[in-house]
Amino acid sequence: MIWIESCGLKVESGRVSSDRSQVLKFAAAMFAVALAGYVMLYMLDDATRHRQGAWEVQFTTNTVGEPALRIGQTGLVVSNLVIEFAGERVPEGFKPVTRQFDRPETNGAPVPFGRWIYHDLMYMPGVITLELFADVAAGKTNRHEIELSSRTLVVNREEHLWTEAGPLRLSGTNKFSGRSPGTKSVPSRRDIQWVLMFVALFPVMFILFLYFTRRKPIPDPESAGS
């Protein structure tokens, strides 16, 4: 009640009255404060999102021409972690390329050696899952599944701690044949921005709600007595 009256509104017997000019000035000031708060929250969210940087994966070959990945992530102090794919061949006309996974794409987007089948890049480095060198045998899709997350490296559904992971050499005999990761419900960055905007503007919306839904003004005691 005290807060409402400080906004230029008065409540008596369930009825709300106001000094219109005072309320409008207060609402304008609150809007300015809310806008500044939203900008600050947006900048903080953006800085937090990019603080650790993106996954960086080089699609290349080893010394004998076999396909290989070189994985790096500066925020996690991961550098030049190599995964080799024994017995596999690079696509015709292949040239080594380095890919930074900093922007979401449609699940199944192509990458060298396969597809990008899952991502959660809300806050980097996030999680990315690659399906590489897939082939169909006996009605099943066999593939090498590589998942990069802040906590662990997951290779064909087996976890390897980043602090312990060394060069890995995979062969066709240890491919994974289970189901692909399902699409998880991950809030988009736009959803987060709408939430931040609503939180920042809520006081302004509350004041305007009281302002436009008041029933009738309370008469001034001095004017009533004259």
C-alpha atoms as an extended CHARMM CRD file, in Angstrom:
* protein
*
       226  EXT
         1         1  MET       CA              0.0000000000        0.0000000000        0.0000000000  PROA      1               0.0000000000
         2         2  ILE       CA              2.8130000000        2.4110000000        0.8760000000  PROA      2               0.0000000000
         3         3  TRP       CA              4.5230000000        1.6070000000       -2.4370000000  PROA      3               0.0000000000
         4         4  ILE       CA              1.3000000000        2.2760000000       -4.3650000000  PROA      4               0.0000000000
         5         5  GLU       CA              0.8170000000        5.6450000000       -2.6940000000  PROA      5               0.0000000000
         6         6  SER       CA              4.4100000000        6.5890000000       -3.4270000000  PROA      6               0.0000000000
         7         7  CYS       CA              3.5810000000        6.1010000000       -7.0950000000  PROA      7               0.0000000000
         8         8  GLY       CA              0.9460000000        8.8570000000       -6.9230000000  PROA      8               0.0000000000
         9         9  LEU       CA             -1.9450000000        6.4340000000       -6.3960000000  PROA      9               0.0000000000
        10        10  LYS       CA             -4.3620000000        6.2770000000       -3.4700000000  PROA      10              0.0000000000
        11        11  VAL       CA             -6.5440000000        3.3660000000       -2.4540000000  PROA      11              0.0000000000
        12        12  GLU       CA             -9.6700000000        3.7950000000       -0.3660000000  PROA      12              0.0000000000
        13        13  SER       CA            -12.5190000000        1.2970000000        0.0110000000  PROA      13              0.0000000000
        14        14  GLY       CA            -11.1790000000       -0.7200000000       -2.9050000000  PROA      14              0.0000000000
        15        15  ARG       CA            -11.0990000000        2.3140000000       -5.2110000000  PROA      15              0.0000000000
        16        16  VAL       CA             -7.9620000000        3.7530000000       -6.7430000000  PROA      16              0.0000000000
        17        17  SER       CA             -7.4150000000        7.4240000000       -7.4590000000  PROA      17              0.0000000000
        18        18  SER       CA             -4.3810000000        9.2130000000       -8.7810000000  PROA      18              0.0000000000
        19        19  ASP       CA             -2.7380000000       12.4370000000       -9.7320000000  PROA      19              0.0000000000
        20        20  ARG       CA             -2.4620000000       11.7700000000      -13.4650000000  PROA      20              0.0000000000
        21        21  SER       CA              0.5420000000       13.9770000000      -14.1170000000  PROA      21              0.0000000000
        22        22  GLN       CA              2.4710000000       12.4830000000      -11.1940000000  PROA      22              0.0000000000
        23        23  VAL       CA              1.6880000000        8.9290000000      -12.2620000000  PROA      23              0.0000000000
        24        24  LEU       CA              2.7010000000        9.5650000000      -15.8720000000  PROA      24              0.0000000000
        25        25  LYS       CA              5.9850000000       11.1380000000      -14.7760000000  PROA      25              0.0000000000
        26        26  PHE       CA              6.6490000000        8.2170000000      -12.4450000000  PROA      26              0.0000000000
        27        27  ALA       CA              5.7840000000        5.6940000000      -15.1740000000  PROA      27              0.0000000000
        28        28  ALA       CA              8.1330000000        7.4480000000      -17.6140000000  PROA      28              0.0000000000
        29        29  ALA       CA             10.9360000000        7.3600000000      -15.0280000000  PROA      29              0.0000000000
        30        30  MET       CA             10.2690000000        3.6850000000      -14.3270000000  PROA      30              0.0000000000
        31        31  PHE       CA             10.3100000000        2.9220000000      -18.0440000000  PROA      31              0.0000000000
        32        32  ALA       CA             13.7240000000        4.5810000000      -18.3540000000  PROA      32              0.0000000000
        33        33  VAL       CA             15.0150000000        2.5790000000      -15.3910000000  PROA      33              0.0000000000
        34        34  ALA       CA             13.5210000000       -0.6400000000      -16.8050000000  PROA      34              0.0000000000
        35        35  LEU       CA             15.0690000000        0.0190000000      -20.2260000000  PROA      35              0.0000000000
        36        36  ALA       CA             18.4830000000        0.6360000000      -18.6740000000  PROA      36              0.0000000000
        37        37  GLY       CA             18.0720000000       -2.5170000000      -16.5680000000  PROA      37              0.0000000000
        38        38  TYR       CA             17.1630000000       -4.5770000000      -19.6360000000  PROA      38              0.0000000000
        39        39  VAL       CA             20.2020000000       -3.3020000000      -21.5600000000  PROA      39              0.0000000000
        40        40  MET       CA             22.4820000000       -4.1590000000      -18.6310000000  PROA      40              0.0000000000
        41        41  LEU       CA             20.9480000000       -7.6390000000      -18.2660000000  PROA      41              0.0000000000
        42        42  TYR       CA             21.2600000000       -8.2250000000      -22.0220000000  PROA      42              0.0000000000
        43        43  MET       CA             24.9360000000       -7.1980000000      -22.0370000000  PROA      43              0.0000000000
        44        44  LEU       CA             25.6500000000       -9.3880000000      -18.9970000000  PROA      44              0.0000000000
        45        45  ASP       CA             23.8710000000      -12.3530000000      -20.6020000000  PROA      45              0.0000000000
        46        46  ASP       CA             25.7670000000      -11.8570000000      -23.8600000000  PROA      46              0.0000000000
        47        47  ALA       CA             29.1300000000      -11.6290000000      -22.0850000000  PROA      47              0.0000000000
        48        48  THR       CA             28.3670000000      -14.7660000000      -20.0540000000  PROA      48              0.0000000000
        49        49  ARG       CA             27.2810000000      -16.6270000000      -23.1760000000  PROA      49              0.0000000000
        50        50  HSD       CA             30.5310000000      -15.9580000000      -25.0580000000  PROA      50              0.0000000000
        51        51  ARG       CA             32.9250000000      -15.9760000000      -22.0940000000  PROA      51              0.0000000000
        52        52  GLN       CA             34.4780000000      -19.4160000000      -22.7100000000  PROA      52              0.0000000000
        53        53  GLY       CA             34.3650000000      -19.3780000000      -26.5060000000  PROA      53              0.0000000000
        54        54  ALA       CA             33.2020000000      -21.9990000000      -28.9860000000  PROA      54              0.0000000000
        55        55  TRP       CA             34.3020000000      -25.5380000000      -29.8000000000  PROA      55              0.0000000000
        56        56  GLU       CA             36.8830000000      -25.5710000000      -32.5660000000  PROA      56              0.0000000000
        57        57  VAL       CA             37.2320000000      -28.7590000000      -34.5860000000  PROA      57              0.0000000000
        58        58  GLN       CA             39.6740000000      -29.3080000000      -37.4170000000  PROA      58              0.0000000000
        59        59  PHE       CA             38.6270000000      -31.9770000000      -39.9290000000  PROA      59              0.0000000000
        60        60  THR       CA             41.9040000000      -33.2570000000      -41.3170000000  PROA      60              0.0000000000
        61        61  THR       CA             43.9870000000      -36.4000000000      -41.9510000000  PROA      61              0.0000000000
        62        62  ASN       CA             46.8410000000      -38.1010000000      -40.1180000000  PROA      62              0.0000000000
        63        63  THR       CA             50.2770000000      -38.8840000000      -41.5120000000  PROA      63              0.0000000000
        64        64  VAL       CA             48.9990000000      -41.9160000000      -43.4540000000  PROA      64              0.0000000000
        65        65  GLY       CA             45.9670000000      -40.1510000000      -44.9270000000  PROA      65              0.0000000000
        66        66  GLU       CA             43.2960000000      -41.4670000000      -42.5360000000  PROA      66              0.0000000000
        67        67  PRO       CA             40.5200000000      -39.0750000000      -41.4490000000  PROA      67              0.0000000000
        68        68  ALA       CA             41.0910000000      -37.3460000000      -38.1030000000  PROA      68              0.0000000000
        69        69  LEU       CA             39.6870000000      -34.6570000000      -35.8340000000  PROA      69              0.0000000000
        70        70  ARG       CA             41.7140000000      -32.1270000000      -33.8730000000  PROA      70              0.0000000000
        71        71  ILE       CA             39.6280000000      -30.6590000000      -31.0530000000  PROA      71              0.0000000000
        72        72  GLY       CA             40.3230000000      -27.4330000000      -29.1920000000  PROA      72              0.0000000000
        73        73  GLN       CA             38.5010000000      -25.2580000000      -26.6610000000  PROA      73              0.0000000000
        74        74  THR       CA             40.3300000000      -22.3390000000      -25.0470000000  PROA      74              0.0000000000
        75        75  GLY       CA             37.9740000000      -21.8990000000      -22.0710000000  PROA      75              0.0000000000
        76        76  LEU       CA             38.3880000000      -25.5490000000      -21.0240000000  PROA      76              0.0000000000
        77        77  VAL       CA             42.1190000000      -25.5820000000      -21.8110000000  PROA      77              0.0000000000
        78        78  VAL       CA             41.5950000000      -28.3200000000      -24.3990000000  PROA      78              0.0000000000
        79        79  SER       CA             44.1770000000      -28.1720000000      -27.1730000000  PROA      79              0.0000000000
        80        80  ASN       CA             44.9580000000      -30.4050000000      -30.1270000000  PROA      80              0.0000000000
        81        81  LEU       CA             43.1200000000      -33.5110000000      -28.8990000000  PROA      81              0.0000000000
        82        82  VAL       CA             43.2720000000      -35.9640000000      -31.8020000000  PROA      82              0.0000000000
        83        83  ILE       CA             40.7180000000      -38.6120000000      -32.7870000000  PROA      83              0.0000000000
        84        84  GLU       CA             41.7270000000      -40.8550000000      -35.7120000000  PROA      84              0.0000000000
        85        85  PHE       CA             39.3710000000      -43.0540000000      -37.7320000000  PROA      85              0.0000000000
        86        86  ALA       CA             41.2090000000      -46.1680000000      -38.8510000000  PROA      86              0.0000000000
        87        87  GLY       CA             39.9820000000      -47.8370000000      -42.0270000000  PROA      87              0.0000000000
        88        88  GLU       CA             37.8710000000      -44.8330000000      -43.1430000000  PROA      88              0.0000000000
        89        89  ARG       CA             38.3660000000      -42.6830000000      -46.2200000000  PROA      89              0.0000000000
        90        90  VAL       CA             37.9850000000      -38.9580000000      -46.6630000000  PROA      90              0.0000000000
        91        91  PRO       CA             35.4500000000      -37.7140000000      -49.2600000000  PROA      91              0.0000000000
        92        92  GLU       CA             36.6990000000      -37.1280000000      -52.7850000000  PROA      92              0.0000000000
        93        93  GLY       CA             38.2970000000      -33.7210000000      -53.1470000000  PROA      93              0.0000000000
        94        94  PHE       CA             38.5410000000      -33.2720000000      -49.3750000000  PROA      94              0.0000000000
        95        95  LYS       CA             40.7000000000      -30.4830000000      -47.9870000000  PROA      95              0.0000000000
        96        96  PRO       CA             41.3780000000      -29.9250000000      -44.2740000000  PROA      96              0.0000000000
        97        97  VAL       CA             39.0350000000      -27.3710000000      -42.7520000000  PROA      97              0.0000000000
        98        98  THR       CA             38.5760000000      -25.8910000000      -39.2650000000  PROA      98              0.0000000000
        99        99  ARG       CA             35.0400000000      -25.3770000000      -37.9970000000  PROA      99              0.0000000000
       100       100  GLN       CA             33.9540000000      -23.2080000000      -35.0550000000  PROA      100             0.0000000000
       101       101  PHE       CA             30.6380000000      -24.3400000000      -33.5690000000  PROA      101             0.0000000000
       102       102  ASP       CA             29.3380000000      -20.9690000000      -32.4040000000  PROA      102             0.0000000000
       103       103  ARG       CA             25.9940000000      -20.7240000000      -34.2220000000  PROA      103             0.0000000000
       104       104  PRO       CA             23.0320000000      -23.1220000000      -34.0710000000  PROA      104             0.0000000000
       105       105  GLU       CA             22.0300000000      -24.9380000000      -37.2500000000  PROA      105             0.0000000000
       106       106  THR       CA             19.2850000000      -27.3680000000      -38.1760000000  PROA      106             0.0000000000
       107       107  ASN       CA             19.8490000000      -30.8360000000      -36.7300000000  PROA      107             0.0000000000
       108       108  GLY       CA             21.4390000000      -32.9590000000      -39.4350000000  PROA      108             0.0000000000
       109       109  ALA       CA             23.4590000000      -30.0970000000      -40.9550000000  PROA      109             0.0000000000
       110       110  PRO       CA             26.3900000000      -31.4960000000      -42.9520000000  PROA      110             0.0000000000
       111       111  VAL       CA             29.9680000000      -31.4130000000      -41.6950000000  PROA      111             0.0000000000
       112       112  PRO       CA             33.0320000000      -33.1050000000      -43.2160000000  PROA      112             0.0000000000
       113       113  PHE       CA             32.8330000000      -36.8780000000      -42.5980000000  PROA      113             0.0000000000
       114       114  GLY       CA             29.1440000000      -36.7810000000      -41.5820000000  PROA      114             0.0000000000
       115       115  ARG       CA             26.4000000000      -34.7510000000      -39.8850000000  PROA      115             0.0000000000
       116       116  TRP       CA             25.8790000000      -32.4260000000      -36.9350000000  PROA      116             0.0000000000
       117       117  ILE       CA             22.9580000000      -34.1240000000      -35.1770000000  PROA      117             0.0000000000
       118       118  TYR       CA             22.5430000000      -32.2070000000      -31.9140000000  PROA      118             0.0000000000
       119       119  HSD       CA             23.5540000000      -28.9180000000      -30.3110000000  PROA      119             0.0000000000
       120       120  ASP       CA             22.9110000000      -26.8040000000      -27.2520000000  PROA      120             0.0000000000
       121       121  LEU       CA             24.8020000000      -23.5390000000      -27.7270000000  PROA      121             0.0000000000
       122       122  MET       CA             22.8300000000      -21.3480000000      -25.3280000000  PROA      122             0.0000000000
       123       123  TYR       CA             25.9890000000      -20.7450000000      -23.2870000000  PROA      123             0.0000000000
       124       124  MET       CA             29.2560000000      -21.6050000000      -24.9410000000  PROA      124             0.0000000000
       125       125  PRO       CA             30.9430000000      -23.8990000000      -25.4090000000  PROA      125             0.0000000000
       126       126  GLY       CA             27.7170000000      -25.8440000000      -24.9140000000  PROA      126             0.0000000000
       127       127  VAL       CA             27.1930000000      -29.3150000000      -26.3310000000  PROA      127             0.0000000000
       128       128  ILE       CA             27.5830000000      -30.5690000000      -29.8990000000  PROA      128             0.0000000000
       129       129  THR       CA             27.1180000000      -34.1080000000      -31.2040000000  PROA      129             0.0000000000
       130       130  LEU       CA             28.5360000000      -35.3350000000      -34.5060000000  PROA      130             0.0000000000
       131       131  GLU       CA             27.5550000000      -38.4630000000      -36.4190000000  PROA      131             0.0000000000
       132       132  LEU       CA             30.5110000000      -39.5050000000      -38.5830000000  PROA      132             0.0000000000
       133       133  PHE       CA             31.1360000000      -42.2500000000      -41.1460000000  PROA      133             0.0000000000
       134       134  ALA       CA             27.6460000000      -43.7070000000      -40.8800000000  PROA      134             0.0000000000
       135       135  ASP       CA             26.7660000000      -46.8750000000      -42.7830000000  PROA      135             0.0000000000
       136       136  VAL       CA             23.7080000000      -49.1160000000      -42.8420000000  PROA      136             0.0000000000
       137       137  ALA       CA             24.1310000000      -52.8120000000      -42.1180000000  PROA      137             0.0000000000
       138       138  ALA       CA             21.4520000000      -55.3770000000      -41.1900000000  PROA      138             0.0000000000
       139       139  GLY       CA             18.8840000000      -52.6020000000      -40.8990000000  PROA      139             0.0000000000
       140       140  LYS       CA             20.9790000000      -50.6410000000      -38.4020000000  PROA      140             0.0000000000
       141       141  THR       CA             22.9250000000      -47.4240000000      -38.8130000000  PROA      141             0.0000000000
       142       142  ASN       CA             26.4570000000      -47.8920000000      -37.5580000000  PROA      142             0.0000000000
       143       143  ARG       CA             28.3980000000      -44.7210000000      -36.9100000000  PROA      143             0.0000000000
       144       144  HSD       CA             31.0260000000      -42.9800000000      -34.8680000000  PROA      144             0.0000000000
       145       145  GLU       CA             29.2160000000      -40.6170000000      -32.4840000000  PROA      145             0.0000000000
       146       146  ILE       CA             31.3590000000      -37.8270000000      -31.0330000000  PROA      146             0.0000000000
       147       147  GLU       CA             29.8760000000      -35.5340000000      -28.3870000000  PROA      147             0.0000000000
       148       148  LEU       CA             31.7230000000      -32.5250000000      -26.9980000000  PROA      148             0.0000000000
       149       149  SER       CA             30.4860000000      -31.0820000000      -23.7100000000  PROA      149             0.0000000000
       150       150  SER       CA             32.0430000000      -28.9910000000      -20.9440000000  PROA      150             0.0000000000
       151       151  ARG       CA             32.1000000000      -31.9900000000      -18.6110000000  PROA      151             0.0000000000
       152       152  THR       CA             33.3410000000      -34.8130000000      -20.8240000000  PROA      152             0.0000000000
       153       153  LEU       CA             34.2030000000      -36.0450000000      -24.2630000000  PROA      153             0.0000000000
       154       154  VAL       CA             31.7720000000      -38.8080000000      -25.2250000000  PROA      154             0.0000000000
       155       155  VAL       CA             32.9080000000      -41.2040000000      -27.9660000000  PROA      155             0.0000000000
       156       156  ASN       CA             30.3810000000      -43.8130000000      -29.0910000000  PROA      156             0.0000000000
       157       157  ARG       CA             28.5170000000      -43.2860000000      -25.7730000000  PROA      157             0.0000000000
       158       158  GLU       CA             31.6530000000      -43.8280000000      -23.6710000000  PROA      158             0.0000000000
       159       159  GLU       CA             32.8150000000      -40.9140000000      -21.4980000000  PROA      159             0.0000000000
       160       160  HSD       CA             36.3860000000      -39.6310000000      -21.4130000000  PROA      160             0.0000000000
       161       161  LEU       CA             37.3190000000      -36.8650000000      -18.9650000000  PROA      161             0.0000000000
       162       162  TRP       CA             39.0650000000      -33.9630000000      -20.6550000000  PROA      162             0.0000000000
       163       163  THR       CA             41.8390000000      -34.0960000000      -18.0840000000  PROA      163             0.0000000000
       164       164  GLU       CA             42.5150000000      -37.7410000000      -18.9520000000  PROA      164             0.0000000000
       165       165  ALA       CA             41.5990000000      -37.9090000000      -22.6410000000  PROA      165             0.0000000000
       166       166  GLY       CA             44.5300000000      -38.4950000000      -24.9430000000  PROA      166             0.0000000000
       167       167  PRO       CA             44.8210000000      -39.3360000000      -28.6330000000  PROA      167             0.0000000000
       168       168  LEU       CA             42.0690000000      -41.7890000000      -29.5980000000  PROA      168             0.0000000000
       169       169  ARG       CA             42.1130000000      -44.2280000000      -32.4990000000  PROA      169             0.0000000000
       170       170  LEU       CA             38.7470000000      -45.6400000000      -33.5570000000  PROA      170             0.0000000000
       171       171  SER       CA             38.0340000000      -48.5040000000      -35.9170000000  PROA      171             0.0000000000
       172       172  GLY       CA             34.9720000000      -49.7550000000      -37.7330000000  PROA      172             0.0000000000
       173       173  THR       CA             34.5160000000      -52.5330000000      -35.2030000000  PROA      173             0.0000000000
       174       174  ASN       CA             33.6780000000      -50.1710000000      -32.3400000000  PROA      174             0.0000000000
       175       175  LYS       CA             31.0960000000      -48.0460000000      -34.1170000000  PROA      175             0.0000000000
       176       176  PHE       CA             27.8830000000      -47.2950000000      -32.2410000000  PROA      176             0.0000000000
       177       177  SER       CA             24.5970000000      -48.6280000000      -33.6150000000  PROA      177             0.0000000000
       178       178  GLY       CA             21.9870000000      -47.3410000000      -31.1320000000  PROA      178             0.0000000000
       179       179  ARG       CA             19.4310000000      -44.6260000000      -31.5990000000  PROA      179             0.0000000000
       180       180  SER       CA             20.4600000000      -41.0520000000      -32.3180000000  PROA      180             0.0000000000
       181       181  PRO       CA             20.1310000000      -38.5240000000      -29.4840000000  PROA      181             0.0000000000
       182       182  GLY       CA             16.6000000000      -37.1920000000      -29.2360000000  PROA      182             0.0000000000
       183       183  THR       CA             15.9000000000      -33.5000000000      -29.6660000000  PROA      183             0.0000000000
       184       184  LYS       CA             15.9220000000      -31.9580000000      -26.2060000000  PROA      184             0.0000000000
       185       185  SER       CA             13.7910000000      -29.0200000000      -25.1670000000  PROA      185             0.0000000000
       186       186  VAL       CA             16.3440000000      -26.2090000000      -24.9590000000  PROA      186             0.0000000000
       187       187  PRO       CA             15.1040000000      -22.6450000000      -24.4420000000  PROA      187             0.0000000000
       188       188  SER       CA             16.2450000000      -20.3370000000      -27.2060000000  PROA      188             0.0000000000
       189       189  ARG       CA             18.1640000000      -17.1550000000      -26.5370000000  PROA      189             0.0000000000
       190       190  ARG       CA             15.1890000000      -15.1740000000      -27.8080000000  PROA      190             0.0000000000
       191       191  ASP       CA             13.0030000000      -16.7880000000      -25.1070000000  PROA      191             0.0000000000
       192       192  ILE       CA             15.4990000000      -15.6950000000      -22.4490000000  PROA      192             0.0000000000
       193       193  GLN       CA             15.4550000000      -12.1420000000      -23.8220000000  PROA      193             0.0000000000
       194       194  TRP       CA             11.6530000000      -11.9870000000      -23.6090000000  PROA      194             0.0000000000
       195       195  VAL       CA             11.7970000000      -13.1370000000      -19.9830000000  PROA      195             0.0000000000
       196       196  LEU       CA             14.3830000000      -10.4750000000      -19.1320000000  PROA      196             0.0000000000
       197       197  MET       CA             12.2880000000       -7.8010000000      -20.8300000000  PROA      197             0.0000000000
       198       198  PHE       CA              9.1480000000       -8.8490000000      -18.9400000000  PROA      198             0.0000000000
       199       199  VAL       CA             10.9810000000       -8.7520000000      -15.5920000000  PROA      199             0.0000000000
       200       200  ALA       CA             12.3840000000       -5.3100000000      -16.3420000000  PROA      200             0.0000000000
       201       201  LEU       CA              9.0390000000       -3.8390000000      -17.4940000000  PROA      201             0.0000000000
       202       202  PHE       CA              6.7880000000       -5.4430000000      -14.8690000000  PROA      202             0.0000000000
       203       203  PRO       CA              6.7910000000       -2.4210000000      -12.4800000000  PROA      203             0.0000000000
       204       204  VAL       CA              5.7820000000       -0.0990000000      -15.3400000000  PROA      204             0.0000000000
       205       205  MET       CA              2.9930000000       -2.4170000000      -16.4710000000  PROA      205             0.0000000000
       206       206  PHE       CA              1.7100000000       -2.7060000000      -12.8800000000  PROA      206             0.0000000000
       207       207  ILE       CA              1.5440000000        1.0750000000      -12.4280000000  PROA      207             0.0000000000
       208       208  LEU       CA             -0.2410000000        1.5420000000      -15.7580000000  PROA      208             0.0000000000
       209       209  PHE       CA             -2.6880000000       -1.2240000000      -14.8570000000  PROA      209             0.0000000000
       210       210  LEU       CA             -3.6350000000        0.5680000000      -11.6530000000  PROA      210             0.0000000000
       211       211  TYR       CA             -3.7640000000        3.8780000000      -13.4890000000  PROA      211             0.0000000000
       212       212  PHE       CA             -6.1880000000        2.7930000000      -16.2140000000  PROA      212             0.0000000000
       213       213  THR       CA             -8.3890000000        0.4990000000      -14.1040000000  PROA      213             0.0000000000
       214       214  ARG       CA             -9.1450000000        2.9040000000      -11.2610000000  PROA      214             0.0000000000
       215       215  ARG       CA            -12.8650000000        3.3220000000      -10.6170000000  PROA      215             0.0000000000
       216       216  LYS       CA            -13.2410000000        6.9800000000       -9.7310000000  PROA      216             0.0000000000
       217       217  PRO       CA            -11.1570000000        9.6250000000       -7.9850000000  PROA      217             0.0000000000
       218       218  ILE       CA            -11.4760000000       10.2000000000       -4.2530000000  PROA      218             0.0000000000
       219       219  PRO       CA            -12.7770000000       13.7570000000       -3.6870000000  PROA      219             0.0000000000
       220       220  ASP       CA            -10.4500000000       16.2940000000       -2.1480000000  PROA      220             0.0000000000
       221       221  PRO       CA            -11.5730000000       16.9260000000        1.4770000000  PROA      221             0.0000000000
       222       222  GLU       CA            -10.9600000000       20.6830000000        1.1330000000  PROA      222             0.0000000000
       223       223  SER       CA            -13.0650000000       21.0510000000       -2.0300000000  PROA      223             0.0000000000
       224       224  ALA       CA            -15.8030000000       18.8820000000       -0.5150000000  PROA      224             0.0000000000
       225       225  GLY       CA            -16.1290000000       21.1660000000        2.4970000000  PROA      225             0.0000000000
       226       226  SER       CA            -16.3880000000       24.4180000000        0.5080000000  PROA      226             0.0000000000
